[in-house]
């Protein structure tokens, strides 16, 4: 991709406190986009993301938002649009997960994952489209998961909510495409982040047990997903719409 390929673009990135979301915000800023980053409870992490974005010479700010009430996603978009003076790119990266046996999930856990992973992405995309359609274009990028495409024991709830995001991508691409709004989904495999590392640390041997199911025999780095995300929303990739792009080291090819 050309340097500063997102010059002058205005982007909102949810899940911006850490991991893939933070890496995407930094990559967009590095390519010249102004950024409004939204995080969860990690205010310090979000501030580090914002400060790093600003060092790229772009306009950058953001705020923490509890998406356990999915309606707050509309506030994220409205605040971001006000700060940025418009909107060209929305990245729905905020997410949460809950690992346990299917029979053990509580109603509260079901509600939480659907609020954060499914409903918040739907509402944020709706609010973004209300800005993008009148202006004749924009890009919405969902950050899904291979577990929205394949099953995994102990992960039924996360799998279900991510599958919702994948099909939302297809539906919006068909409906909004004629208005110039492109909607795509990046589907990462296991990507090293603070949260993933905590999961691995809490379950001795778990990380090692996953590697044989990844043909390249390693986990992804967040920066690799950010590179792909930047390409997916770039003008060089303008014809892609409704695509679910998998970057998983070959896991789903097995």
Helices and strands as residue ranges (DSSP letters): E 10-14, H 19-30, E 34-39, H 43-54, E 60-64, H 72-84, E 89-92, G 102-104, H 107-113, I 114-119, H 120-135, E 138-143, G 146-148, H 156-176, G 177-179, E 181-188, E 191-192, H 194-202, H 206-211, E 220-221, H 222-232, G 235-237, E 244-247, G 251-253
